[in-house]
Amino acid sequence: MPTAKSHSGLQPLSHSNPHPNWGAAPWHIDFTVRNKPVPQSVDFAVIGAGFTGLAAAAWLRRLAPEKSVAVFEAARIGAGASGRTGGMALAESAAGDLPGLGNVLGGLKRIVAELQIDCDLVSPSAFEIGRSKGMAHSPIHWNDSGTLRVVKKVPGGTLDPGKLVAGLARAADERGATIIESHAVTKIEWERSPIVHAGAARCSAGKILFATNALALELTALAGRAEPKLTLAILTEPMEEERLEAIGLAGGNPFYTVDLPYLWGRCRRDGRVIFGAGLVDADDSGDLEHIDITKGQAKVLFESIERRIHSLHPALREIGITHRWGGPILFRENWRPVFIPHPQSKNAVVLGAYAGHGVALSVYLGAWAAEALLCRRKLPPWGSIPK
């Protein structure tokens, strides 16, 4: 087989990379947070400035503009999973449609429309692909431990994660929420009014939303109760329409396998295709943050992914790879999201563990969390973790 072209030395498309060991994700977050002091007290403290936290902050200020909201971020907005996702927007949770969950994809569309966010959201449907029971006229015919074909079309689409992070941050900021970057929350004093320790600052909070997902598991009391991992992805060089047509992705449909070995991906507007597969194990959040994708298990997995991609179809045999990156992901035992009161206080909520379905779900549930913190909606029973 001809040697594949590789461009690993290219500069990242994003303007900053808070986790260089995880590689450079190919998204640009076009929003600069205005430096503000940590307030002495707020009605709502949101910990984590990804999709969940920023959506919750914007929604809180939309519903209750008289209430104060501060978002604390350890690095920069979108530094975790939100800025490192592939941008596939799916309609359900990883565990399927849960009782009372509602229309996740429709909810995402409603929220971004209400907040006037342009994030290139399109929903042509998603391809479920597999190695058996493929559709007779499947646009995909790939060689990957058998023949991969489209098994089913389901609701789904794609968006630009960088634009969504920026749009949510802008919506929260314009509505009066305070976003504070480079202030890792290290401790909560669980008094009658909880006190958030962020760097050298202290902030008294009426209620708290923990939106750190796979990071800060000790803080959220999820250590040992959910599994953090690093999921891996690559980005190809741009492809012309003819090549995209040949591999079955000209329609812009994201895809994921329904059997093993697992593979997922989507086409970007510029003709580049993202392919993802593989999970790097981590014992806790600290181990997760120290994973280096150029070494060990991650390096082996990337080599395997690239061999698979080049073997999928003749049109991909010499395709160049421009970006390799990883992003944090969190699983619980039944693949359902965690959506629970913090064990230390009924006035604090923990939300996360989207198990790879977080793009639409995190925004949708972030708005739900805002409504719950305002006592306008109950937390769902499926979000709890058995003791």
Phi, psi and chi 1 to 4 in degrees:
 res  aa     phi    psi   chi1   chi2   chi3   chi4
   1 MET       -  138.6 -174.6  175.2   72.4      -
   2 PRO   -60.5  151.0  -21.2   30.9      -      -
   3 THR   -69.4  130.0  -58.0      -      -      -
   4 ALA   -74.7  144.1      -      -      -      -
   5 LYS   -73.7  141.8  -68.8  178.3  -73.3 -176.4
   6 SER  -134.5  138.6  179.4      -      -      -
   7 HIS  -131.5   48.0  -54.1  -74.2      -      -
   8 SER   -65.1  -15.5   58.4      -      -      -
   9 GLY   -85.4   -1.1      -      -      -      -
  10 LEU   -63.2  149.9  -73.0 -174.9      -      -
  11 GLN   -72.1  144.9  -68.1  -61.6  -48.3      -
  12 PRO   -64.4  151.9   23.8  -32.9      -      -
  13 LEU   -76.0  -24.3  -59.6 -176.7      -      -
  14 SER   -79.3  157.6   54.8      -      -      -
  15 HIS   -83.3  -13.5   69.2  -72.2      -      -
  16 SER  -155.2  160.8   61.4      -      -      -
  17 ASN  -141.4   88.8 -171.3    9.4      -      -
  18 PRO   -65.6  -21.1  -15.7   27.8      -      -
  19 HIS  -124.2   74.2  -62.9  -75.0      -      -
  20 PRO   -59.9  -28.0   19.8  -31.9      -      -
  21 ASN   -64.1  -20.9  -75.3   -7.8      -      -
  22 TRP   -91.2    4.8  -67.1  -10.8      -      -
  23 GLY    82.8 -180.0      -      -      -      -
  24 ALA  -108.8  115.8      -      -      -      -
  25 ALA   -73.5  147.1      -      -      -      -
  26 PRO   -90.1   46.1   34.9  -36.3      -      -
  27 TRP  -127.0  149.3  -49.4  110.4      -      -
  28 HIS  -114.0  126.8  178.8   67.3      -      -
  29 ILE  -101.2  102.3  -61.5  173.3      -      -
  30 ASP   -92.6   65.6 -175.0   18.6      -      -
  31 PHE  -154.4  130.1 -179.1   79.5      -      -
  32 THR  -108.0  121.8  -58.8      -      -      -
  33 VAL   -73.0  132.4  173.5      -      -      -
  34 ARG   -77.1  129.8  -64.1  177.2  -69.9  174.1
  35 ASN   -66.4  123.8  -69.6  -34.4      -      -
  36 LYS  -135.1  150.0  -66.9 -178.5 -179.6  179.2
  37 PRO   -71.3  156.2   25.5  -33.7      -      -
  38 VAL   -69.6  124.9  174.9      -      -      -
  39 PRO   -68.6  153.0   24.2  -32.1      -      -
  40 GLN   -69.1  -31.9  -68.7 -173.2  -17.0      -
  41 SER  -153.9  151.8   65.2      -      -      -
  42 VAL  -143.9  158.2  -70.6      -      -      -
  43 ASP   -70.8  -40.3  -65.8  -53.5      -      -
  44 PHE  -134.2  127.1  -60.1  101.7      -      -
  45 ALA  -107.4  126.9      -      -      -      -
  46 VAL  -111.3  125.7  177.2      -      -      -
  47 ILE  -107.7  111.3  -57.2  173.3      -      -
  48 GLY   114.4  120.7      -      -      -      -
  49 ALA  -110.4   56.3      -      -      -      -
  50 GLY  -105.8 -160.1      -      -      -      -
  51 PHE   -54.3  -49.2  -66.2  153.0      -      -
  52 THR   -61.8  -54.5  -58.1      -      -      -
  53 GLY   -65.5  -41.7      -      -      -      -
  54 LEU   -70.0  -38.5  -66.6  171.8      -      -
  55 ALA   -63.4  -42.6      -      -      -      -
  56 ALA   -63.3  -43.7      -      -      -      -
  57 ALA   -62.8  -46.2      -      -      -      -
  58 ALA   -63.2  -40.4      -      -      -      -
  59 TRP   -71.1  -36.7 -147.3 -114.6      -      -
  60 LEU   -59.9  -46.7  -80.7  165.9      -      -
  61 ARG   -70.7  -28.9  -70.0  -69.6  -61.2  178.1
  62 ARG   -67.7  -44.0  173.3 -174.5  171.7  -87.5
  63 LEU   -81.0  -32.6  -63.8  176.5      -      -
  64 ALA  -137.9   73.0      -      -      -      -
  65 PRO   -63.5  -14.8   20.8  -31.8      -      -
  66 GLU   -81.9   -9.9   74.8  -78.1    3.3      -
  67 LYS   -94.5  142.5  -59.4  -69.7 -174.5 -179.8
  68 SER   -89.3  142.0   55.9      -      -      -
  69 VAL  -135.5  131.5  178.5      -      -      -
  70 ALA  -125.8  134.4      -      -      -      -
  71 VAL  -109.2  123.3 -177.4      -      -      -
  72 PHE  -104.3  125.5  -65.4   90.1      -      -
  73 GLU  -125.1  129.8  169.3   53.7   46.6      -
  74 ALA   -66.5  -34.8      -      -      -      -
  75 ALA  -120.3 -102.4      -      -      -      -
  76 ARG  -131.7  160.7  -70.9 -177.2  -76.3  -81.8
  77 ILE   -54.7  136.3   57.9  170.8      -      -
  78 GLY    73.3   14.7      -      -      -      -
  79 ALA   -72.4  -21.6      -      -      -      -
  80 GLY   -94.6 -133.0      -      -      -      -
  81 ALA   -61.4  -35.3      -      -      -      -
  82 SER   -63.7  -37.7  -60.9      -      -      -
  83 GLY   -88.3    1.9      -      -      -      -
  84 ARG  -123.9    5.4  -65.6 -179.6  163.6  -85.2
  85 THR   -75.3  165.8  174.9      -      -      -
  86 GLY   -82.0  -12.9      -      -      -      -
  87 GLY    85.4   27.3      -      -      -      -
  88 MET   -89.4  122.1  -69.4  168.8   50.3      -
  89 ALA  -101.0  110.3      -      -      -      -
  90 LEU  -110.2  159.5  -57.7  175.3      -      -
  91 ALA   -88.3  -14.4      -      -      -      -
  92 GLU  -133.1 -175.6  -62.4  178.6  -16.8      -
  93 SER   -83.2  172.2   76.9      -      -      -
  94 ALA   -64.7  -20.6      -      -      -      -
  95 ALA   -94.1    9.0      -      -      -      -
  96 GLY    94.1 -160.8      -      -      -      -
  97 ASP   -81.5  117.1 -172.3   18.5      -      -
  98 LEU   -95.4  152.9  -58.4  170.2      -      -
  99 PRO   -56.5  122.7  -24.6   33.6      -      -
 100 GLY    78.0    3.8      -      -      -      -
 101 LEU   -63.0  -42.1  177.3   61.3      -      -
 102 GLY    86.0 -169.1      -      -      -      -
 103 ASN   -88.4   94.7 -175.5  -13.3      -      -
 104 VAL   -64.3  -49.2  174.4      -      -      -
 105 LEU   -65.2  -42.1 -162.7   55.4      -      -
 106 GLY   -63.8  -37.5      -      -      -      -
 107 GLY   -64.7  -41.2      -      -      -      -
 108 LEU   -59.2  -47.3  170.9   66.1      -      -
 109 LYS   -59.7  -41.1  -66.8  176.4 -178.6  177.8
 110 ARG   -65.4  -42.2  176.6  176.4   59.8   85.9
 111 ILE   -66.7  -47.5  -67.7  164.9      -      -
 112 VAL   -67.5  -31.1  -61.8      -      -      -
 113 ALA   -68.3  -45.0      -      -      -      -
 114 GLU   -62.4  -38.4  175.6   65.0   32.5      -
 115 LEU   -89.2    2.0  -62.1  178.6      -      -
 116 GLN    56.7   53.7  -62.5 -177.6  -48.1      -
 117 ILE  -107.3  125.6  -63.7  171.1      -      -
 118 ASP  -100.9  106.5  179.0    6.3      -      -
 119 CYS  -125.4   24.1   56.3      -      -      -
 120 ASP    59.3   34.9  -63.8  -17.0      -      -
 121 LEU   -74.1  122.8  174.1   60.2      -      -
 122 VAL  -133.4  151.4  -66.4      -      -      -
 123 SER  -136.5   74.1   50.7      -      -      -
 124 PRO   -77.3   -6.8   30.5  -36.0      -      -
 125 SER   104.1  156.8   77.0      -      -      -
 126 ALA  -109.1  149.0      -      -      -      -
 127 PHE   -94.4  122.5  -70.4  156.6      -      -
 128 GLU   -89.5  121.7  -69.7 -171.2  -19.7      -
 129 ILE  -116.9  148.0   59.0  176.4      -      -
 130 GLY  -155.1  175.9      -      -      -      -
 131 ARG  -100.0    7.2  -63.5  163.6 -179.5   87.9
 132 SER  -150.5  158.5   62.6      -      -      -
 133 LYS    60.4   35.2  -59.6 -179.6 -179.2  178.6
 134 GLY   -71.8  153.6      -      -      -      -
 135 MET   -66.3  146.3  -65.9  167.3   49.2      -
 136 ALA   -61.0  -36.0      -      -      -      -
 137 HIS  -112.0   41.8  -59.0  -71.9      -      -
 138 SER   -62.3  131.3  169.0      -      -      -
 139 PRO   -73.2  -17.2   24.8  -32.3      -      -
 140 ILE  -105.2  127.5  -71.5  176.4      -      -
 141 HIS  -137.2   93.8  -71.1   82.9      -      -
 142 TRP  -117.0  148.9  -64.9  -16.1      -      -
 143 ASN   -96.0  108.3  176.0   35.9      -      -
 144 ASP  -157.6   88.0 -172.5   53.6      -      -
 145 SER    55.6   46.1  -60.7      -      -      -
 146 GLY   120.3 -173.0      -      -      -      -
 147 THR   -99.9  118.0  -59.0      -      -      -
 148 LEU   -85.5  126.9  -82.8  173.3      -      -
 149 ARG  -136.6  163.8  -66.6 -179.0  -64.9  168.4
 150 VAL   -69.9  125.6  176.4      -      -      -
 151 VAL   -94.2  -35.8  173.6      -      -      -
 152 LYS  -161.7  147.6 -174.3  179.5  179.4 -177.5
 153 LYS  -102.7  131.2  -67.7 -177.0 -179.6 -179.4
 154 VAL  -129.4  161.5  -62.7      -      -      -
 155 PRO   -58.0  136.3  -24.1   34.9      -      -
 156 GLY   170.4  169.0      -      -      -      -
 157 GLY  -169.7 -159.1      -      -      -      -
 158 THR  -140.1  162.0   61.4      -      -      -
 159 LEU  -153.2  173.4   52.8   75.0      -      -
 160 ASP   -96.5  108.6 -176.5  -46.9      -      -
 161 PRO   -59.8  -36.4  -22.9   33.9      -      -
 162 GLY   -61.9  -43.3      -      -      -      -
 163 LYS   -68.0  -33.5  -69.8 -176.3  177.5 -178.7
 164 LEU   -70.2  -44.0 -179.3   56.7      -      -
 165 VAL   -58.7  -49.2  168.1      -      -      -
 166 ALA   -61.8  -42.0      -      -      -      -
 167 GLY   -65.1  -41.4      -      -      -      -
 168 LEU   -67.3  -41.4  -71.4  169.6      -      -
 169 ALA   -62.8  -42.4      -      -      -      -
 170 ARG   -64.4  -42.0 -171.2  170.5  -70.1  110.0
 171 ALA   -63.9  -41.4      -      -      -      -
 172 ALA   -66.5  -44.5      -      -      -      -
 173 ASP   -64.0  -46.0  179.1   74.0      -      -
 174 GLU   -64.6  -26.0  -71.0  176.0   -9.8      -
 175 ARG   -90.1    2.0  -75.5  162.7  176.2   77.0
 176 GLY   103.1    3.8      -      -      -      -
 177 ALA   -72.9  146.4      -      -      -      -
 178 THR   -97.6  121.0  -60.8      -      -      -
 179 ILE  -105.9  125.7  -57.6  172.3      -      -
 180 ILE  -122.7  107.6  -54.3  165.2      -      -
 181 GLU   -86.9  167.0  -66.2 -178.2  -45.4      -
 182 SER    54.9   33.8  -58.1      -      -      -
 183 HIS  -131.4   86.1  -83.2   69.0      -      -
 184 ALA   -70.3  131.5      -      -      -      -
 185 VAL   -81.1  119.6  173.7      -      -      -
 186 THR  -104.7  -16.9   56.2      -      -      -
 187 LYS  -163.4  148.2  176.8 -177.5  173.7 -177.2
 188 ILE  -121.4  126.1  -53.8  -69.5      -      -
 189 GLU   -89.1  115.7  -73.6 -175.3   49.0      -
 190 TRP   -87.4   71.4  -65.1  104.3      -      -
 191 GLU   -90.1 -172.3  -52.3  -66.5  -19.2      -
 192 ARG   -55.2  -43.0  178.7  174.5  -61.1  178.0
 193 SER  -111.1  109.9 -123.7      -      -      -
 194 PRO   -56.8  144.7  -22.2   32.5      -      -
 195 ILE  -112.3  121.2  -61.0  173.8      -      -
 196 VAL   -90.3  125.0  175.8      -      -      -
 197 HIS   -96.8  112.8  -69.2 -122.7      -      -
 198 ALA  -125.7  102.2      -      -      -      -
 199 GLY    63.4 -130.8      -      -      -      -
 200 ALA   -88.5   -1.7      -      -      -      -
 201 ALA   -94.9  159.8      -      -      -      -
 202 ARG  -129.5  142.9  -53.6  -72.0 -177.1  -90.3
 203 CYS  -143.1  122.3  176.8      -      -      -
 204 SER   -80.3  130.6  174.9      -      -      -
 205 ALA  -124.9  135.5      -      -      -      -
 206 GLY   -67.5  -48.3      -      -      -      -
 207 LYS  -139.9  158.1  -65.7 -175.0  178.3 -178.4
 208 ILE  -132.0  139.6  -60.4  174.7      -      -
 209 LEU  -115.2  123.0  172.4   64.5      -      -
 210 PHE   -93.1  114.8  -68.0   91.6      -      -
 211 ALA  -127.1   47.5      -      -      -      -
 212 THR  -101.0   -4.5   55.2      -      -      -
 213 ASN    53.6 -114.0 -159.5   31.8      -      -
 214 ALA   -81.9   -6.7      -      -      -      -
 215 LEU  -101.9  158.9  -56.3  176.2      -      -
 216 ALA    57.2   43.9      -      -      -      -
 217 LEU   -67.0  -28.6  -66.7 -179.8      -      -
 218 GLU   -66.5  -38.6  -66.5  -68.1  -19.5      -
 219 LEU   -65.8  -38.3 -162.6   66.0      -      -
 220 THR   -88.3   -1.6   58.9      -      -      -
 221 ALA    64.7   25.6      -      -      -      -
 222 LEU  -100.0   -3.0  -69.6  179.4      -      -
 223 ALA   -59.6  126.6      -      -      -      -
 224 GLY    82.5   -6.3      -      -      -      -
 225 ARG  -112.9  -10.3  -52.5  170.9   76.9 -166.4
 226 ALA  -148.9  154.2      -      -      -      -
 227 GLU  -108.4  117.3  -64.6 -176.7   21.8      -
 228 PRO   -85.8  143.7   31.7  -32.9      -      -
 229 LYS  -146.7  169.2  -62.9 -178.0 -175.5  -66.8
 230 LEU  -112.7  121.9 -163.2   73.3      -      -
 231 THR   -96.0  146.7 -176.6      -      -      -
 232 LEU  -113.7  148.5  -54.3 -179.9      -      -
 233 ALA  -149.3  155.9      -      -      -      -
 234 ILE  -130.1  158.6   65.9  169.9      -      -
 235 LEU  -124.7  131.8  179.9   70.3      -      -
 236 THR   -85.8  168.5   73.1      -      -      -
 237 GLU   -68.8  163.5   62.9 -173.8   -3.8      -
 238 PRO   -61.3  142.9  -22.6   33.5      -      -
 239 MET  -115.9  143.7  -58.7 -172.6 -154.4      -
 240 GLU   -74.9  162.2   65.0  -79.1    2.5      -
 241 GLU   -56.1  -38.3 -171.3   74.4   11.8      -
 242 GLU   -62.1  -40.5 -177.2  179.1   -6.1      -
 243 ARG   -71.7  -39.8 -169.1 -178.1  -50.9 -151.0
 244 LEU   -61.9  -38.5  -68.0  172.9      -      -
 245 GLU   -63.1  -41.6 -169.8   73.1   42.7      -
 246 ALA   -63.1  -36.0      -      -      -      -
 247 ILE   -94.0    1.6   63.3  174.0      -      -
 248 GLY    85.9   16.7      -      -      -      -
 249 LEU  -115.0   13.1  -62.3 -178.7      -      -
 250 ALA   -65.6  -23.6      -      -      -      -
 251 GLY   -81.4   -4.4      -      -      -      -
 252 GLY    80.0   13.4      -      -      -      -
 253 ASN   -77.1  125.7  -54.1   77.5      -      -
 254 PRO   -69.1  163.7   28.3  -34.6      -      -
 255 PHE  -145.8  156.1   60.1   86.8      -      -
 256 TYR  -157.0  148.1   56.7   89.7      -      -
 257 THR   -79.7  150.6   55.2      -      -      -
 258 VAL  -103.4    3.0  -66.9      -      -      -
 259 ASP  -140.5  178.3   50.7   16.1      -      -
 260 LEU  -102.5  151.3  -60.9  175.1      -      -
 261 PRO   -73.0  144.7   25.6  -34.1      -      -
 262 TYR   -75.3  144.8 -167.6   60.2      -      -
 263 LEU  -153.4  138.1 -176.2   69.3      -      -
 264 TRP  -141.4  165.5   59.4  -91.5      -      -
 265 GLY   171.8 -177.8      -      -      -      -
 266 ARG  -166.1  161.7   49.0   78.0   59.9  102.3
 267 CYS   -98.8  137.9 -177.1      -      -      -
 268 ARG   -89.2  168.9  -63.7 -169.9   -7.9  159.3
 269 ARG   -63.2  -26.8  -76.2 -170.2  168.4 -171.4
 270 ASP   -88.2    9.2   58.6    5.9      -      -
 271 GLY    86.2   -3.6      -      -      -      -
 272 ARG   -77.3  146.9  -61.6  169.8 -178.0 -102.6
 273 VAL  -117.2  134.0  177.1      -      -      -
 274 ILE   -95.4  131.0  -66.1  171.4      -      -
 275 PHE  -122.2  138.3  -69.3   96.1      -      -
 276 GLY  -134.5  146.4      -      -      -      -
 277 ALA  -171.1  155.5      -      -      -      -
 278 GLY    91.0  143.9      -      -      -      -
 279 LEU  -131.5  130.8  -63.6  169.3      -      -
 280 VAL   -97.0  128.1 -176.7      -      -      -
 281 ASP   -73.9  148.0  -61.8  -36.0      -      -
 282 ALA  -146.7  141.2      -      -      -      -
 283 ASP   -77.6  -34.2  -69.5  -27.9      -      -
 284 ASP  -156.1 -176.8   53.6   38.1      -      -
 285 SER   -62.3  -37.8  -65.0      -      -      -
 286 GLY   -62.9  -45.2      -      -      -      -
 287 ASP   -62.3  -39.8  -73.7  -17.0      -      -
 288 LEU   -59.4  -45.1 -175.6   69.9      -      -
 289 GLU   -68.3  -20.2  -66.1 -157.5   63.2      -
 290 HIS   -97.9    1.6  -72.5   99.4      -      -
 291 ILE   -64.0  133.2  -68.7  172.9      -      -
 292 ASP  -111.6  117.4 -174.4  -21.9      -      -
 293 ILE   -70.8   -7.9   66.0  166.3      -      -
 294 THR   -92.7    3.8   66.4      -      -      -
 295 LYS  -134.2  162.5  -59.6  176.4 -178.8  177.9
 296 GLY    56.5 -138.2      -      -      -      -
 297 GLN   -59.0  -40.8 -175.9 -173.1   10.1      -
 298 ALA   -63.2  -43.8      -      -      -      -
 299 LYS   -60.2  -43.9 -179.6  176.6 -176.0  -68.9
 300 VAL   -63.5  -41.8  171.9      -      -      -
 301 LEU   -66.0  -40.9  -73.7  170.8      -      -
 302 PHE   -61.9  -42.3  -91.7  119.0      -      -
 303 GLU   -60.9  -39.5  -69.8  169.9   -7.5      -
 304 SER   -66.9  -43.1  173.6      -      -      -
 305 ILE   -59.6  -45.3  -66.4  167.7      -      -
 306 GLU   -67.1  -37.9  -67.8 -175.6   26.9      -
 307 ARG   -61.9  -42.3  -75.1 -165.5  -59.4  -90.4
 308 ARG   -61.6  -46.6  -72.6  176.1   68.8 -172.8
 309 ILE   -61.6  -43.4  -58.7  -43.8      -      -
 310 HIS   -70.6  -17.1  -68.4  129.6      -      -
 311 SER   -99.4   -6.8  -60.3      -      -      -
 312 LEU   -62.0  -41.0  -74.0  177.8      -      -
 313 HIS  -158.3  145.6 -169.0  -80.6      -      -
 314 PRO   -53.9  -31.4  -27.7   35.1      -      -
 315 ALA   -70.0  -13.7      -      -      -      -
 316 LEU  -105.9    2.1  -64.7  172.7      -      -
 317 ARG   -61.4  -36.3 -168.2  166.5  -67.3  135.9
 318 GLU  -115.3   18.1  -63.2 -176.1   64.4      -
 319 ILE   -67.4  137.1 -163.5   69.8      -      -
 320 GLY   -81.3  147.7      -      -      -      -
 321 ILE  -108.2  122.6  -53.5  -58.7      -      -
 322 THR  -103.2  -26.2   64.0      -      -      -
 323 HIS  -139.2  140.9  -70.2   69.6      -      -
 324 ARG  -130.7  130.5  -57.6  167.4 -178.6   84.0
 325 TRP  -154.2  164.8   75.7   98.2      -      -
 326 GLY  -127.2  157.3      -      -      -      -
 327 GLY  -140.9  145.9      -      -      -      -
 328 PRO   -70.6  145.4   25.4  -32.2      -      -
 329 ILE  -144.3  148.1 -170.9  170.4      -      -
 330 LEU  -130.5  133.8 -171.8   64.8      -      -
 331 PHE  -120.9  145.9  -62.1   87.0      -      -
 332 ARG  -113.6  175.1   56.0  179.7  -68.5 -158.2
 333 GLU   -62.8  -31.3   76.3  -70.8  -19.4      -
 334 ASN  -107.9   12.2   56.6   12.5      -      -
 335 TRP    66.3   10.1  -70.4   45.7      -      -
 336 ARG   -85.5  152.8  -65.8 -179.3  176.2 -174.5
 337 PRO   -64.8  154.8  -17.4   29.7      -      -
 338 VAL   -91.9  126.6  171.2      -      -      -
 339 PHE  -150.1   82.1 -160.1   -0.2      -      -
 340 ILE  -138.8  159.3   55.1  174.9      -      -
 341 PRO   -66.6  145.4  -15.5   28.4      -      -
 342 HIS   -65.3  140.1 -166.7  -76.9      -      -
 343 PRO   -60.0  -18.6   14.7  -27.3      -      -
 344 GLN   -87.4  -16.8  -67.5  -72.2  -16.3      -
 345 SER  -163.5  137.7  174.0      -      -      -
 346 LYS   -72.7  -12.5   64.2 -180.0 -179.4  179.9
 347 ASN   -92.7   13.6  -71.0  -37.1      -      -
 348 ALA  -132.4  139.7      -      -      -      -
 349 VAL  -122.9  139.2  171.0      -      -      -
 350 VAL  -111.4  128.0  178.3      -      -      -
 351 LEU  -135.4  130.3  175.1   55.2      -      -
 352 GLY   166.4 -155.7      -      -      -      -
 353 ALA    59.9   60.2      -      -      -      -
 354 TYR   -85.7   -8.0  -55.3  116.7      -      -
 355 ALA    53.1   41.3      -      -      -      -
 356 GLY    90.9   -3.3      -      -      -      -
 357 HIS  -110.6   29.3  -80.3 -123.3      -      -
 358 GLY   -84.4  -12.7      -      -      -      -
 359 VAL   -62.8  -57.2  173.3      -      -      -
 360 ALA   -78.4  -40.9      -      -      -      -
 361 LEU   -64.5  -37.9 -166.6   60.5      -      -
 362 SER   -66.5  -40.3   59.0      -      -      -
 363 VAL   -68.2  -44.6  175.5      -      -      -
 364 TYR   -61.2  -47.2  178.7   75.8      -      -
 365 LEU   -76.8  -25.6  -66.7 -175.8      -      -
 366 GLY   -61.9  -42.2      -      -      -      -
 367 ALA   -66.4  -38.8      -      -      -      -
 368 TRP   -61.2  -43.1 -174.8  -29.0      -      -
 369 ALA   -61.2  -39.7      -      -      -      -
 370 ALA   -59.4  -44.0      -      -      -      -
 371 GLU   -65.8  -36.3  -65.4  169.2    9.8      -
 372 ALA   -67.9  -41.2      -      -      -      -
 373 LEU   -64.8  -27.2  -70.7  168.0      -      -
 374 LEU   -87.9    6.5  -69.6  167.0      -      -
 375 CYS    62.1   31.8  -60.1      -      -      -
 376 ARG  -105.0   -5.3  -59.2 -172.7 -173.0 -173.2
 377 ARG  -156.5  148.5 -164.7  170.5 -175.9 -179.5
 378 LYS   -90.2  156.1  -66.4 -178.1  178.5 -179.5
 379 LEU   -73.5  146.2  -60.5 -175.9      -      -
 380 PRO   -76.4  145.1   29.2  -35.2      -      -
 381 PRO   -64.4  -28.3   20.4  -31.9      -      -
 382 TRP   -73.5   -8.4   41.5 -101.9      -      -
 383 GLY   -85.1   -6.4      -      -      -      -
 384 SER   -81.8  158.6   61.9      -      -      -
 385 ILE  -114.5  124.9  -60.1  178.9      -      -
 386 PRO   -59.0  140.9  -21.4   32.0      -      -
 387 LYS   -78.1      -  -65.5 -178.0  179.5  178.9
